[in-house]
Amino acid sequence: MSCSENTIADAADPLEALDDRIAAQAFRRLVRHLRHRHDAQNIELMGLAGFCRNCLADWIRDAGFDGDKEAARALIHGMPSAEWKQRFHREATEEQLARMAESLKLNGGTH
C-alpha cells in the first residue's frame, strides 16, 4: 500500500521558507532512522501516521527522482525491497489493517 502527501502548499506556511539544504538533511536523517528501526513495521507506521517507507519512496518519485518504484524503495530501505521484506517484514494482523484503514481516512482524501 502507498500514500501520497497533501500537495497543496500554502505560501504563508513557514515550512515553505525552510532552506532546502536543511530540509534535505532532516529527510536523510528520517530515512536513516527508519533504516535503523526495522522493528517499526510499515503497517504500524501507516496505522499511526498514515505513511510508511513505501510512501517516502513514492514521494521522492513525485519530487522528481528518476528511478522507478523499485529503485526508490531500495533507496529508502537501504536495500532492495524484496530483501527488506524477506528480512524484516511481518504479516499484518486484522487489527493493524483496520487501524491503517482508519488512519488513512485522516489523510485528507489522499492516501
C-alpha positions as CSV (number, residue, x, y, z in Angstrom):
1,M,0.0,0.0,0.0
2,S,1.1,3.5,-0.6
3,C,0.1,7.0,0.2
4,S,0.8,10.5,-1.1
5,E,1.1,13.8,0.6
6,N,-1.3,16.6,0.5
7,T,0.3,18.6,-2.3
8,I,-1.4,21.9,-1.7
9,A,1.4,24.1,-0.5
10,D,0.5,27.3,1.3
11,A,3.0,30.1,0.6
12,A,2.3,31.5,4.0
13,D,3.4,28.3,5.7
14,P,6.8,28.8,7.3
15,L,7.8,25.4,6.1
16,E,7.9,26.8,2.6
17,A,10.7,29.1,3.7
18,L,12.8,26.3,5.2
19,D,16.1,26.1,3.3
20,D,16.2,23.1,1.0
21,R,19.6,22.0,2.4
22,I,18.2,21.9,5.9
23,A,15.1,20.1,4.8
24,A,17.2,17.6,2.9
25,Q,19.4,16.9,5.9
26,A,16.3,16.3,8.0
27,F,14.8,14.0,5.4
28,R,18.0,12.0,5.2
29,R,18.1,11.7,9.0
30,L,14.5,10.4,9.0
31,V,15.3,7.8,6.4
32,R,18.4,6.7,8.3
33,H,16.4,6.4,11.4
34,L,13.8,4.2,9.7
35,R,16.6,2.1,8.2
36,H,17.8,1.5,11.8
37,R,14.4,0.8,13.2
38,H,13.4,-2.2,11.2
39,D,11.1,-3.2,14.2
40,A,8.8,-0.3,13.2
41,Q,6.8,-2.1,10.6
42,N,5.3,-0.2,7.7
43,I,1.8,-1.3,8.7
44,E,2.4,0.2,12.1
45,L,3.6,3.5,10.6
46,M,0.5,3.5,8.4
47,G,-1.8,2.9,11.3
48,L,-0.2,5.6,13.4
49,A,0.7,8.3,10.9
50,G,-0.8,7.4,7.6
51,F,2.5,7.0,5.8
52,C,5.4,4.5,5.7
53,R,8.7,3.8,4.0
54,N,7.0,3.0,0.7
55,C,5.2,6.3,0.9
56,L,8.5,8.1,1.2
57,A,9.7,6.2,-1.9
58,D,6.6,7.4,-3.7
59,W,7.2,11.0,-2.5
60,I,10.7,11.1,-3.9
61,R,9.4,9.9,-7.2
62,D,6.7,12.6,-7.1
63,A,9.5,15.1,-6.4
64,G,11.4,14.1,-9.5
65,F,13.6,11.1,-8.6
66,D,14.5,9.5,-12.0
67,G,14.4,5.9,-10.8
68,D,11.4,3.5,-11.0
69,K,9.3,2.4,-8.0
70,E,11.8,-0.4,-7.0
71,A,14.8,1.9,-7.2
72,A,13.0,4.5,-5.0
73,R,12.1,1.8,-2.5
74,A,15.7,0.4,-2.4
75,L,16.9,3.9,-1.8
76,I,14.6,4.4,1.2
77,H,15.0,0.9,2.6
78,G,18.8,0.8,2.1
79,M,18.5,-2.5,0.2
80,P,16.2,-4.0,-2.4
81,S,12.7,-4.0,-1.1
82,A,12.4,-7.8,-1.6
83,E,15.4,-8.3,0.6
84,W,14.0,-5.9,3.2
85,K,10.7,-7.7,3.1
86,Q,12.3,-11.1,3.4
87,R,14.5,-10.0,6.4
88,F,12.1,-7.7,8.3
89,H,8.5,-7.9,7.2
90,R,5.9,-9.5,9.4
91,E,2.4,-10.2,8.2
92,A,-0.2,-7.6,9.3
93,T,-2.9,-8.6,11.7
94,E,-6.5,-7.8,11.2
95,E,-6.3,-5.1,13.9
96,Q,-3.3,-3.5,12.2
97,L,-5.1,-3.4,8.8
98,A,-8.2,-1.9,10.5
99,R,-6.1,0.8,12.2
100,M,-4.4,1.6,8.9
101,A,-7.7,2.0,7.1
102,E,-8.9,4.4,9.8
103,S,-5.6,6.3,9.8
104,L,-5.7,6.7,6.0
105,K,-9.1,8.4,6.3
106,L,-7.3,11.2,8.2
107,N,-5.0,12.0,5.3
108,G,-7.5,14.5,3.9
109,G,-8.7,12.5,0.9
110,T,-5.2,11.4,-0.2
111,H,-3.5,8.1,0.6
